[in-house]
Amino acid sequence: MEHQALLSALLDLAEQIGFEVRREYLGGDGGGLCRLRGKWVLFVDTGASVAEQLAQAAGALANREELESKYILPQVRQVLDEFRV
């Protein structure tokens, strides 16, 4: 699976578990998960490479318990496992 497809799958998962996904230009150095007004928001930095966006999304989602009840494609699970702490 290519990076763009993996990123799309991760962002879909984020939305499935209730995260708002916002694609914003943050200069290539931003992105990540934060809580805004009581809601989880995953910022994806459109100024970063697709590989960096993938790493940011995977890092934000890797340890989320909400994913345990979701079906995750094996290739996507492998990426999440790489970022699990």
PyMOL Python script that loads the backbone (N, CA, C, O; Angstrom):
from pymol import cmd

cmd.read_pdbstr("""\
ATOM      1  N   MET A   1       0.852  -1.176   0.000  1.00  0.00           N
ATOM      2  CA  MET A   1       0.000   0.000   0.000  1.00  0.00           C
ATOM      3  C   MET A   1       0.900   1.243   0.000  1.00  0.00           C
ATOM      4  O   MET A   1       1.863   1.304   0.765  1.00  0.00           O
ATOM      5  N   GLU A   2       0.601   2.215  -0.835  1.00  0.00           N
ATOM      6  CA  GLU A   2       1.433   3.417  -0.901  1.00  0.00           C
ATOM      7  C   GLU A   2       1.099   4.370   0.243  1.00  0.00           C
ATOM      8  O   GLU A   2       0.065   4.237   0.897  1.00  0.00           O
ATOM      9  N   HIS A   3       1.994   5.336   0.474  1.00  0.00           N
ATOM     10  CA  HIS A   3       1.841   6.258   1.603  1.00  0.00           C
ATOM     11  C   HIS A   3       0.512   7.007   1.582  1.00  0.00           C
ATOM     12  O   HIS A   3      -0.131   7.149   2.622  1.00  0.00           O
ATOM     13  N   GLN A   4       0.093   7.488   0.411  1.00  0.00           N
ATOM     14  CA  GLN A   4      -1.146   8.262   0.344  1.00  0.00           C
ATOM     15  C   GLN A   4      -2.355   7.410   0.738  1.00  0.00           C
ATOM     16  O   GLN A   4      -3.248   7.886   1.439  1.00  0.00           O
ATOM     17  N   ALA A   5      -2.383   6.159   0.292  1.00  0.00           N
ATOM     18  CA  ALA A   5      -3.492   5.268   0.639  1.00  0.00           C
ATOM     19  C   ALA A   5      -3.482   4.953   2.131  1.00  0.00           C
ATOM     20  O   ALA A   5      -4.540   4.900   2.760  1.00  0.00           O
ATOM     21  N   LEU A   6      -2.297   4.743   2.703  1.00  0.00           N
ATOM     22  CA  LEU A   6      -2.189   4.494   4.144  1.00  0.00           C
ATOM     23  C   LEU A   6      -2.667   5.708   4.935  1.00  0.00           C
ATOM     24  O   LEU A   6      -3.391   5.571   5.920  1.00  0.00           O
ATOM     25  N   LEU A   7      -2.257   6.892   4.498  1.00  0.00           N
ATOM     26  CA  LEU A   7      -2.675   8.113   5.178  1.00  0.00           C
ATOM     27  C   LEU A   7      -4.188   8.256   5.123  1.00  0.00           C
ATOM     28  O   LEU A   7      -4.811   8.575   6.136  1.00  0.00           O
ATOM     29  N   SER A   8      -4.782   8.031   3.979  1.00  0.00           N
ATOM     30  CA  SER A   8      -6.237   8.125   3.846  1.00  0.00           C
ATOM     31  C   SER A   8      -6.941   7.147   4.777  1.00  0.00           C
ATOM     32  O   SER A   8      -7.942   7.488   5.406  1.00  0.00           O
ATOM     33  N   ALA A   9      -6.411   5.927   4.862  1.00  0.00           N
ATOM     34  CA  ALA A   9      -7.005   4.923   5.746  1.00  0.00           C
ATOM     35  C   ALA A   9      -6.898   5.349   7.209  1.00  0.00           C
ATOM     36  O   ALA A   9      -7.841   5.159   7.977  1.00  0.00           O
ATOM     37  N   LEU A  10      -5.767   5.919   7.601  1.00  0.00           N
ATOM     38  CA  LEU A  10      -5.597   6.385   8.977  1.00  0.00           C
ATOM     39  C   LEU A  10      -6.548   7.535   9.289  1.00  0.00           C
ATOM     40  O   LEU A  10      -7.136   7.578  10.369  1.00  0.00           O
ATOM     41  N   LEU A  11      -6.701   8.459   8.358  1.00  0.00           N
ATOM     42  CA  LEU A  11      -7.591   9.593   8.592  1.00  0.00           C
ATOM     43  C   LEU A  11      -9.045   9.140   8.657  1.00  0.00           C
ATOM     44  O   LEU A  11      -9.834   9.694   9.423  1.00  0.00           O
ATOM     45  N   ASP A  12      -9.403   8.138   7.859  1.00  0.00           N
ATOM     46  CA  ASP A  12     -10.747   7.559   7.951  1.00  0.00           C
ATOM     47  C   ASP A  12     -10.975   6.942   9.329  1.00  0.00           C
ATOM     48  O   ASP A  12     -12.037   7.108   9.929  1.00  0.00           O
ATOM     49  N   LEU A  13      -9.962   6.227   9.821  1.00  0.00           N
ATOM     50  CA  LEU A  13     -10.064   5.633  11.160  1.00  0.00           C
ATOM     51  C   LEU A  13     -10.248   6.719  12.221  1.00  0.00           C
ATOM     52  O   LEU A  13     -11.056   6.574  13.138  1.00  0.00           O
ATOM     53  N   ALA A  14      -9.497   7.794  12.084  1.00  0.00           N
ATOM     54  CA  ALA A  14      -9.606   8.895  13.047  1.00  0.00           C
ATOM     55  C   ALA A  14     -11.034   9.432  13.080  1.00  0.00           C
ATOM     56  O   ALA A  14     -11.578   9.695  14.152  1.00  0.00           O
ATOM     57  N   GLU A  15     -11.628   9.590  11.923  1.00  0.00           N
ATOM     58  CA  GLU A  15     -13.000  10.083  11.868  1.00  0.00           C
ATOM     59  C   GLU A  15     -13.981   9.058  12.435  1.00  0.00           C
ATOM     60  O   GLU A  15     -14.963   9.426  13.080  1.00  0.00           O
ATOM     61  N   GLN A  16     -13.717   7.777  12.196  1.00  0.00           N
ATOM     62  CA  GLN A  16     -14.601   6.730  12.709  1.00  0.00           C
ATOM     63  C   GLN A  16     -14.653   6.712  14.233  1.00  0.00           C
ATOM     64  O   GLN A  16     -15.677   6.357  14.818  1.00  0.00           O
ATOM     65  N   ILE A  17     -13.558   7.093  14.870  1.00  0.00           N
ATOM     66  CA  ILE A  17     -13.548   7.087  16.336  1.00  0.00           C
ATOM     67  C   ILE A  17     -13.899   8.462  16.912  1.00  0.00           C
ATOM     68  O   ILE A  17     -13.739   8.707  18.108  1.00  0.00           O
ATOM     69  N   GLY A  18     -14.378   9.348  16.045  1.00  0.00           N
ATOM     70  CA  GLY A  18     -14.903  10.614  16.529  1.00  0.00           C
ATOM     71  C   GLY A  18     -13.967  11.798  16.497  1.00  0.00           C
ATOM     72  O   GLY A  18     -14.311  12.863  17.010  1.00  0.00           O
ATOM     73  N   PHE A  19     -12.789  11.646  15.909  1.00  0.00           N
ATOM     74  CA  PHE A  19     -11.867  12.774  15.813  1.00  0.00           C
ATOM     75  C   PHE A  19     -12.269  13.654  14.638  1.00  0.00           C
ATOM     76  O   PHE A  19     -12.718  13.155  13.606  1.00  0.00           O
ATOM     77  N   GLU A  20     -12.109  14.947  14.795  1.00  0.00           N
ATOM     78  CA  GLU A  20     -12.239  15.859  13.666  1.00  0.00           C
ATOM     79  C   GLU A  20     -10.873  15.895  12.983  1.00  0.00           C
ATOM     80  O   GLU A  20      -9.851  16.054  13.651  1.00  0.00           O
ATOM     81  N   VAL A  21     -10.848  15.750  11.678  1.00  0.00           N
ATOM     82  CA  VAL A  21      -9.598  15.799  10.925  1.00  0.00           C
ATOM     83  C   VAL A  21      -9.576  17.115  10.169  1.00  0.00           C
ATOM     84  O   VAL A  21     -10.484  17.429   9.399  1.00  0.00           O
ATOM     85  N   ARG A  22      -8.507  17.883  10.410  1.00  0.00           N
ATOM     86  CA  ARG A  22      -8.365  19.180   9.741  1.00  0.00           C
ATOM     87  C   ARG A  22      -7.052  19.215   8.989  1.00  0.00           C
ATOM     88  O   ARG A  22      -5.981  19.053   9.573  1.00  0.00           O
ATOM     89  N   ARG A  23      -7.145  19.428   7.694  1.00  0.00           N
ATOM     90  CA  ARG A  23      -5.954  19.580   6.856  1.00  0.00           C
ATOM     91  C   ARG A  23      -5.658  21.071   6.777  1.00  0.00           C
ATOM     92  O   ARG A  23      -6.458  21.849   6.258  1.00  0.00           O
ATOM     93  N   GLU A  24      -4.498  21.458   7.299  1.00  0.00           N
ATOM     94  CA  GLU A  24      -4.114  22.867   7.361  1.00  0.00           C
ATOM     95  C   GLU A  24      -2.656  22.998   6.967  1.00  0.00           C
ATOM     96  O   GLU A  24      -1.849  22.105   7.222  1.00  0.00           O
ATOM     97  N   TYR A  25      -2.329  24.108   6.350  1.00  0.00           N
ATOM     98  CA  TYR A  25      -0.925  24.400   6.085  1.00  0.00           C
ATOM     99  C   TYR A  25      -0.325  24.950   7.374  1.00  0.00           C
ATOM    100  O   TYR A  25      -0.738  26.001   7.865  1.00  0.00           O
ATOM    101  N   LEU A  26       0.652  24.230   7.913  1.00  0.00           N
ATOM    102  CA  LEU A  26       1.287  24.622   9.170  1.00  0.00           C
ATOM    103  C   LEU A  26       2.789  24.803   8.995  1.00  0.00           C
ATOM    104  O   LEU A  26       3.550  24.734   9.960  1.00  0.00           O
ATOM    105  N   GLY A  27       3.205  25.033   7.762  1.00  0.00           N
ATOM    106  CA  GLY A  27       4.618  25.299   7.500  1.00  0.00           C
ATOM    107  C   GLY A  27       5.490  24.066   7.360  1.00  0.00           C
ATOM    108  O   GLY A  27       6.705  24.190   7.204  1.00  0.00           O
ATOM    109  N   GLY A  28       4.912  22.897   7.412  1.00  0.00           N
ATOM    110  CA  GLY A  28       5.690  21.670   7.271  1.00  0.00           C
ATOM    111  C   GLY A  28       6.243  21.128   8.569  1.00  0.00           C
ATOM    112  O   GLY A  28       6.821  20.041   8.584  1.00  0.00           O
ATOM    113  N   ASP A  29       6.079  21.868   9.673  1.00  0.00           N
ATOM    114  CA  ASP A  29       6.635  21.439  10.962  1.00  0.00           C
ATOM    115  C   ASP A  29       5.570  21.132  11.998  1.00  0.00           C
ATOM    116  O   ASP A  29       5.894  20.825  13.145  1.00  0.00           O
ATOM    117  N   GLY A  30       4.296  21.210  11.611  1.00  0.00           N
ATOM    118  CA  GLY A  30       3.222  21.055  12.587  1.00  0.00           C
ATOM    119  C   GLY A  30       2.442  19.776  12.405  1.00  0.00           C
ATOM    120  O   GLY A  30       2.910  18.814  11.797  1.00  0.00           O
ATOM    121  N   GLY A  31       1.262  19.791  12.938  1.00  0.00           N
ATOM    122  CA  GLY A  31       0.386  18.635  12.846  1.00  0.00           C
ATOM    123  C   GLY A  31       0.387  17.837  14.125  1.00  0.00           C
ATOM    124  O   GLY A  31       1.303  17.939  14.941  1.00  0.00           O
ATOM    125  N   GLY A  32      -0.645  17.044  14.290  1.00  0.00           N
ATOM    126  CA  GLY A  32      -0.748  16.202  15.461  1.00  0.00           C
ATOM    127  C   GLY A  32      -2.124  16.296  16.087  1.00  0.00           C
ATOM    128  O   GLY A  32      -3.026  16.944  15.556  1.00  0.00           O
ATOM    129  N   LEU A  33      -2.266  15.649  17.208  1.00  0.00           N
ATOM    130  CA  LEU A  33      -3.541  15.532  17.891  1.00  0.00           C
ATOM    131  C   LEU A  33      -3.607  16.501  19.061  1.00  0.00           C
ATOM    132  O   LEU A  33      -2.655  16.635  19.830  1.00  0.00           O
ATOM    133  N   CYS A  34      -4.744  17.174  19.182  1.00  0.00           N
ATOM    134  CA  CYS A  34      -4.950  18.033  20.349  1.00  0.00           C
ATOM    135  C   CYS A  34      -6.433  18.046  20.687  1.00  0.00           C
ATOM    136  O   CYS A  34      -7.277  17.604  19.907  1.00  0.00           O
ATOM    137  N   ARG A  35      -6.717  18.557  21.848  1.00  0.00           N
ATOM    138  CA  ARG A  35      -8.104  18.652  22.298  1.00  0.00           C
ATOM    139  C   ARG A  35      -8.506  20.130  22.232  1.00  0.00           C
ATOM    140  O   ARG A  35      -7.885  20.981  22.870  1.00  0.00           O
ATOM    141  N   LEU A  36      -9.547  20.420  21.458  1.00  0.00           N
ATOM    142  CA  LEU A  36     -10.052  21.779  21.308  1.00  0.00           C
ATOM    143  C   LEU A  36     -11.509  21.812  21.732  1.00  0.00           C
ATOM    144  O   LEU A  36     -12.347  21.110  21.166  1.00  0.00           O
ATOM    145  N   ARG A  37     -11.805  22.633  22.733  1.00  0.00           N
ATOM    146  CA  ARG A  37     -13.173  22.770  23.226  1.00  0.00           C
ATOM    147  C   ARG A  37     -13.829  21.422  23.503  1.00  0.00           C
ATOM    148  O   ARG A  37     -14.998  21.207  23.183  1.00  0.00           O
ATOM    149  N   GLY A  38     -13.064  20.530  24.096  1.00  0.00           N
ATOM    150  CA  GLY A  38     -13.581  19.232  24.500  1.00  0.00           C
ATOM    151  C   GLY A  38     -13.639  18.182  23.409  1.00  0.00           C
ATOM    152  O   GLY A  38     -14.126  17.077  23.646  1.00  0.00           O
ATOM    153  N   LYS A  39     -13.156  18.500  22.225  1.00  0.00           N
ATOM    154  CA  LYS A  39     -13.206  17.558  21.111  1.00  0.00           C
ATOM    155  C   LYS A  39     -11.797  17.291  20.594  1.00  0.00           C
ATOM    156  O   LYS A  39     -10.984  18.210  20.494  1.00  0.00           O
ATOM    157  N   TRP A  40     -11.509  16.031  20.265  1.00  0.00           N
ATOM    158  CA  TRP A  40     -10.215  15.673  19.707  1.00  0.00           C
ATOM    159  C   TRP A  40     -10.136  16.118  18.250  1.00  0.00           C
ATOM    160  O   TRP A  40     -11.033  15.844  17.453  1.00  0.00           O
ATOM    161  N   VAL A  41      -9.053  16.804  17.919  1.00  0.00           N
ATOM    162  CA  VAL A  41      -8.836  17.293  16.555  1.00  0.00           C
ATOM    163  C   VAL A  41      -7.452  16.827  16.103  1.00  0.00           C
ATOM    164  O   VAL A  41      -6.451  17.052  16.783  1.00  0.00           O
ATOM    165  N   LEU A  42      -7.419  16.176  14.949  1.00  0.00           N
ATOM    166  CA  LEU A  42      -6.163  15.739  14.352  1.00  0.00           C
ATOM    167  C   LEU A  42      -5.826  16.712  13.240  1.00  0.00           C
ATOM    168  O   LEU A  42      -6.508  16.760  12.216  1.00  0.00           O
ATOM    169  N   PHE A  43      -4.766  17.492  13.442  1.00  0.00           N
ATOM    170  CA  PHE A  43      -4.306  18.421  12.427  1.00  0.00           C
ATOM    171  C   PHE A  43      -3.310  17.709  11.526  1.00  0.00           C
ATOM    172  O   PHE A  43      -2.361  17.083  11.999  1.00  0.00           O
ATOM    173  N   VAL A  44      -3.538  17.813  10.222  1.00  0.00           N
ATOM    174  CA  VAL A  44      -2.641  17.243   9.229  1.00  0.00           C
ATOM    175  C   VAL A  44      -1.998  18.419   8.510  1.00  0.00           C
ATOM    176  O   VAL A  44      -2.687  19.213   7.869  1.00  0.00           O
ATOM    177  N   ASP A  45      -0.680  18.531   8.616  1.00  0.00           N
ATOM    178  CA  ASP A  45       0.057  19.644   8.028  1.00  0.00           C
ATOM    179  C   ASP A  45       0.256  19.408   6.536  1.00  0.00           C
ATOM    180  O   ASP A  45       1.054  18.561   6.136  1.00  0.00           O
ATOM    181  N   THR A  46      -0.475  20.162   5.715  1.00  0.00           N
ATOM    182  CA  THR A  46      -0.369  19.987   4.265  1.00  0.00           C
ATOM    183  C   THR A  46       0.965  20.492   3.724  1.00  0.00           C
ATOM    184  O   THR A  46       1.294  20.238   2.565  1.00  0.00           O
ATOM    185  N   GLY A  47       1.726  21.193   4.534  1.00  0.00           N
ATOM    186  CA  GLY A  47       3.053  21.646   4.127  1.00  0.00           C
ATOM    187  C   GLY A  47       4.108  20.572   4.305  1.00  0.00           C
ATOM    188  O   GLY A  47       5.235  20.729   3.837  1.00  0.00           O
ATOM    189  N   ALA A  48       3.761  19.490   4.973  1.00  0.00           N
ATOM    190  CA  ALA A  48       4.693  18.377   5.201  1.00  0.00           C
ATOM    191  C   ALA A  48       4.554  17.359   4.071  1.00  0.00           C
ATOM    192  O   ALA A  48       3.542  17.330   3.371  1.00  0.00           O
ATOM    193  N   SER A  49       5.565  16.537   3.905  1.00  0.00           N
ATOM    194  CA  SER A  49       5.493  15.475   2.902  1.00  0.00           C
ATOM    195  C   SER A  49       4.443  14.450   3.320  1.00  0.00           C
ATOM    196  O   SER A  49       4.053  14.394   4.486  1.00  0.00           O
ATOM    197  N   VAL A  50       3.996  13.651   2.380  1.00  0.00           N
ATOM    198  CA  VAL A  50       3.000  12.624   2.689  1.00  0.00           C
ATOM    199  C   VAL A  50       3.557  11.659   3.731  1.00  0.00           C
ATOM    200  O   VAL A  50       2.824  11.225   4.620  1.00  0.00           O
ATOM    201  N   ALA A  51       4.838  11.319   3.636  1.00  0.00           N
ATOM    202  CA  ALA A  51       5.458  10.423   4.614  1.00  0.00           C
ATOM    203  C   ALA A  51       5.423  11.031   6.014  1.00  0.00           C
ATOM    204  O   ALA A  51       5.180  10.323   6.991  1.00  0.00           O
ATOM    205  N   GLU A  52       5.666  12.344   6.117  1.00  0.00           N
ATOM    206  CA  GLU A  52       5.615  13.010   7.421  1.00  0.00           C
ATOM    207  C   GLU A  52       4.178  13.099   7.934  1.00  0.00           C
ATOM    208  O   GLU A  52       3.941  12.928   9.130  1.00  0.00           O
ATOM    209  N   GLN A  53       3.222  13.361   7.050  1.00  0.00           N
ATOM    210  CA  GLN A  53       1.818  13.384   7.446  1.00  0.00           C
ATOM    211  C   GLN A  53       1.397  12.008   7.962  1.00  0.00           C
ATOM    212  O   GLN A  53       0.685  11.901   8.960  1.00  0.00           O
ATOM    213  N   LEU A  54       1.843  10.966   7.275  1.00  0.00           N
ATOM    214  CA  LEU A  54       1.549   9.595   7.685  1.00  0.00           C
ATOM    215  C   LEU A  54       2.114   9.325   9.074  1.00  0.00           C
ATOM    216  O   LEU A  54       1.437   8.742   9.920  1.00  0.00           O
ATOM    217  N   ALA A  55       3.343   9.744   9.305  1.00  0.00           N
ATOM    218  CA  ALA A  55       3.974   9.535  10.609  1.00  0.00           C
ATOM    219  C   ALA A  55       3.227  10.288  11.705  1.00  0.00           C
ATOM    220  O   ALA A  55       3.041   9.760  12.802  1.00  0.00           O
ATOM    221  N   GLN A  56       2.795  11.521  11.418  1.00  0.00           N
ATOM    222  CA  GLN A  56       2.056  12.301  12.412  1.00  0.00           C
ATOM    223  C   GLN A  56       0.730  11.634  12.759  1.00  0.00           C
ATOM    224  O   GLN A  56       0.368  11.524  13.930  1.00  0.00           O
ATOM    225  N   ALA A  57       0.011  11.191  11.732  1.00  0.00           N
ATOM    226  CA  ALA A  57      -1.284  10.549  11.967  1.00  0.00           C
ATOM    227  C   ALA A  57      -1.119   9.223  12.707  1.00  0.00           C
ATOM    228  O   ALA A  57      -1.861   8.932  13.645  1.00  0.00           O
ATOM    229  N   ALA A  58      -0.150   8.430  12.285  1.00  0.00           N
ATOM    230  CA  ALA A  58       0.075   7.137  12.934  1.00  0.00           C
ATOM    231  C   ALA A  58       0.499   7.325  14.383  1.00  0.00           C
ATOM    232  O   ALA A  58       0.050   6.593  15.266  1.00  0.00           O
ATOM    233  N   GLY A  59       1.351   8.293  14.625  1.00  0.00           N
ATOM    234  CA  GLY A  59       1.784   8.567  15.991  1.00  0.00           C
ATOM    235  C   GLY A  59       0.634   8.999  16.884  1.00  0.00           C
ATOM    236  O   GLY A  59       0.580   8.641  18.061  1.00  0.00           O
ATOM    237  N   ALA A  60      -0.284   9.771  16.319  1.00  0.00           N
ATOM    238  CA  ALA A  60      -1.429  10.253  17.092  1.00  0.00           C
ATOM    239  C   ALA A  60      -2.424   9.140  17.392  1.00  0.00           C
ATOM    240  O   ALA A  60      -3.092   9.174  18.425  1.00  0.00           O
ATOM    241  N   LEU A  61      -2.533   8.154  16.504  1.00  0.00           N
ATOM    242  CA  LEU A  61      -3.553   7.112  16.648  1.00  0.00           C
ATOM    243  C   LEU A  61      -3.047   5.800  17.246  1.00  0.00           C
ATOM    244  O   LEU A  61      -3.843   4.996  17.730  1.00  0.00           O
ATOM    245  N   ALA A  62      -1.758   5.580  17.218  1.00  0.00           N
ATOM    246  CA  ALA A  62      -1.190   4.269  17.539  1.00  0.00           C
ATOM    247  C   ALA A  62      -1.654   3.686  18.867  1.00  0.00           C
ATOM    248  O   ALA A  62      -1.894   2.482  18.954  1.00  0.00           O
ATOM    249  N   ASN A  63      -1.782   4.495  19.883  1.00  0.00           N
ATOM    250  CA  ASN A  63      -2.104   3.983  21.223  1.00  0.00           C
ATOM    251  C   ASN A  63      -3.540   4.251  21.658  1.00  0.00           C
ATOM    252  O   ASN A  63      -3.854   4.139  22.843  1.00  0.00           O
ATOM    253  N   ARG A  64      -4.405   4.600  20.731  1.00  0.00           N
ATOM    254  CA  ARG A  64      -5.784   4.913  21.073  1.00  0.00           C
ATOM    255  C   ARG A  64      -6.592   3.638  21.303  1.00  0.00           C
ATOM    256  O   ARG A  64      -6.674   2.779  20.426  1.00  0.00           O
ATOM    257  N   GLU A  65      -7.179   3.526  22.471  1.00  0.00           N
ATOM    258  CA  GLU A  65      -7.986   2.355  22.819  1.00  0.00           C
ATOM    259  C   GLU A  65      -9.225   2.229  21.944  1.00  0.00           C
ATOM    260  O   GLU A  65      -9.728   1.126  21.734  1.00  0.00           O
ATOM    261  N   GLU A  66      -9.720   3.351  21.432  1.00  0.00           N
ATOM    262  CA  GLU A  66     -10.923   3.337  20.606  1.00  0.00           C
ATOM    263  C   GLU A  66     -10.753   2.478  19.349  1.00  0.00           C
ATOM    264  O   GLU A  66     -11.740   2.011  18.779  1.00  0.00           O
ATOM    265  N   LEU A  67      -9.522   2.272  18.923  1.00  0.00           N
ATOM    266  CA  LEU A  67      -9.267   1.494  17.702  1.00  0.00           C
ATOM    267  C   LEU A  67      -9.401  -0.005  17.920  1.00  0.00           C
ATOM    268  O   LEU A  67      -9.510  -0.764  16.956  1.00  0.00           O
ATOM    269  N   GLU A  68      -9.395  -0.440  19.173  1.00  0.00           N
ATOM    270  CA  GLU A  68      -9.448  -1.872  19.452  1.00  0.00           C
ATOM    271  C   GLU A  68     -10.719  -2.531  18.931  1.00  0.00           C
ATOM    272  O   GLU A  68     -10.715  -3.725  18.633  1.00  0.00           O
ATOM    273  N   SER A  69     -11.797  -1.776  18.819  1.00  0.00           N
ATOM    274  CA  SER A  69     -13.066  -2.346  18.365  1.00  0.00           C
ATOM    275  C   SER A  69     -13.291  -2.150  16.862  1.00  0.00           C
ATOM    276  O   SER A  69     -14.356  -2.490  16.349  1.00  0.00           O
ATOM    277  N   LYS A  70     -12.306  -1.610  16.161  1.00  0.00           N
ATOM    278  CA  LYS A  70     -12.443  -1.331  14.730  1.00  0.00           C
ATOM    279  C   LYS A  70     -11.645  -2.333  13.902  1.00  0.00           C
ATOM    280  O   LYS A  70     -10.580  -2.795  14.311  1.00  0.00           O
ATOM    281  N   TYR A  71     -12.191  -2.661  12.717  1.00  0.00           N
ATOM    282  CA  TYR A  71     -11.422  -3.471  11.781  1.00  0.00           C
ATOM    283  C   TYR A  71     -10.377  -2.556  11.148  1.00  0.00           C
ATOM    284  O   TYR A  71     -10.692  -1.461  10.682  1.00  0.00           O
ATOM    285  N   ILE A  72      -9.147  -3.015  11.140  1.00  0.00           N
ATOM    286  CA  ILE A  72      -8.052  -2.246  10.559  1.00  0.00           C
ATOM    287  C   ILE A  72      -7.325  -3.133   9.561  1.00  0.00           C
ATOM    288  O   ILE A  72      -6.928  -4.253   9.882  1.00  0.00           O
ATOM    289  N   LEU A  73      -7.156  -2.621   8.353  1.00  0.00           N
ATOM    290  CA  LEU A  73      -6.426  -3.369   7.325  1.00  0.00           C
ATOM    291  C   LEU A  73      -5.048  -3.757   7.854  1.00  0.00           C
ATOM    292  O   LEU A  73      -4.427  -2.978   8.577  1.00  0.00           O
ATOM    293  N   PRO A  74      -4.563  -4.946   7.507  1.00  0.00           N
ATOM    294  CA  PRO A  74      -3.260  -5.394   8.010  1.00  0.00           C
ATOM    295  C   PRO A  74      -2.119  -4.410   7.731  1.00  0.00           C
ATOM    296  O   PRO A  74      -1.254  -4.220   8.586  1.00  0.00           O
ATOM    297  N   GLN A  75      -2.104  -3.786   6.561  1.00  0.00           N
ATOM    298  CA  GLN A  75      -1.032  -2.839   6.237  1.00  0.00           C
ATOM    299  C   GLN A  75      -1.098  -1.607   7.136  1.00  0.00           C
ATOM    300  O   GLN A  75      -0.069  -1.056   7.527  1.00  0.00           O
ATOM    301  N   VAL A  76      -2.309  -1.185   7.454  1.00  0.00           N
ATOM    302  CA  VAL A  76      -2.491  -0.025   8.324  1.00  0.00           C
ATOM    303  C   VAL A  76      -2.131  -0.397   9.758  1.00  0.00           C
ATOM    304  O   VAL A  76      -1.500   0.389  10.464  1.00  0.00           O
ATOM    305  N   ARG A  77      -2.527  -1.583  10.187  1.00  0.00           N
ATOM    306  CA  ARG A  77      -2.172  -2.046  11.533  1.00  0.00           C
ATOM    307  C   ARG A  77      -0.655  -2.122  11.697  1.00  0.00           C
ATOM    308  O   ARG A  77      -0.126  -1.796  12.760  1.00  0.00           O
ATOM    309  N   GLN A  78       0.042  -2.549  10.649  1.00  0.00           N
ATOM    310  CA  GLN A  78       1.500  -2.633  10.704  1.00  0.00           C
ATOM    311  C   GLN A  78       2.110  -1.248  10.932  1.00  0.00           C
ATOM    312  O   GLN A  78       3.042  -1.099  11.722  1.00  0.00           O
ATOM    313  N   VAL A  79       1.586  -0.242  10.241  1.00  0.00           N
ATOM    314  CA  VAL A  79       2.079   1.122  10.436  1.00  0.00           C
ATOM    315  C   VAL A  79       1.806   1.587  11.860  1.00  0.00           C
ATOM    316  O   VAL A  79       2.681   2.175  12.496  1.00  0.00           O
ATOM    317  N   LEU A  80       0.601   1.331  12.371  1.00  0.00           N
ATOM    318  CA  LEU A  80       0.271   1.723  13.740  1.00  0.00           C
ATOM    319  C   LEU A  80       1.184   1.019  14.742  1.00  0.00           C
ATOM    320  O   LEU A  80       1.623   1.631  15.715  1.00  0.00           O
ATOM    321  N   ASP A  81       1.469  -0.256  14.510  1.00  0.00           N
ATOM    322  CA  ASP A  81       2.347  -1.011  15.408  1.00  0.00           C
ATOM    323  C   ASP A  81       3.745  -0.405  15.478  1.00  0.00           C
ATOM    324  O   ASP A  81       4.388  -0.448  16.526  1.00  0.00           O
ATOM    325  N   GLU A  82       4.212   0.151  14.383  1.00  0.00           N
ATOM    326  CA  GLU A  82       5.536   0.777  14.353  1.00  0.00           C
ATOM    327  C   GLU A  82       5.595   2.005  15.253  1.00  0.00           C
ATOM    328  O   GLU A  82       6.670   2.373  15.726  1.00  0.00           O
ATOM    329  N   PHE A  83       4.453   2.641  15.494  1.00  0.00           N
ATOM    330  CA  PHE A  83       4.412   3.866  16.290  1.00  0.00           C
ATOM    331  C   PHE A  83       3.881   3.641  17.702  1.00  0.00           C
ATOM    332  O   PHE A  83       3.779   4.584  18.487  1.00  0.00           O
ATOM    333  N   ARG A  84       3.546   2.404  18.024  1.00  0.00           N
ATOM    334  CA  ARG A  84       3.008   2.102  19.348  1.00  0.00           C
ATOM    335  C   ARG A  84       4.125   2.216  20.389  1.00  0.00           C
ATOM    336  O   ARG A  84       5.253   1.774  20.170  1.00  0.00           O
ATOM    337  N   VAL A  85       3.777   2.820  21.526  1.00  0.00           N
ATOM    338  CA  VAL A  85       4.750   2.999  22.619  1.00  0.00           C
ATOM    339  C   VAL A  85       4.622   1.877  23.599  1.00  0.00           C
ATOM    340  O   VAL A  85       5.349   1.839  24.591  1.00  0.00           O
TER     341      VAL A  85
END
""", "prot")
cmd.dss("prot")
cmd.show_as("cartoon", "prot")
cmd.util.cbc("prot")
cmd.orient("prot")
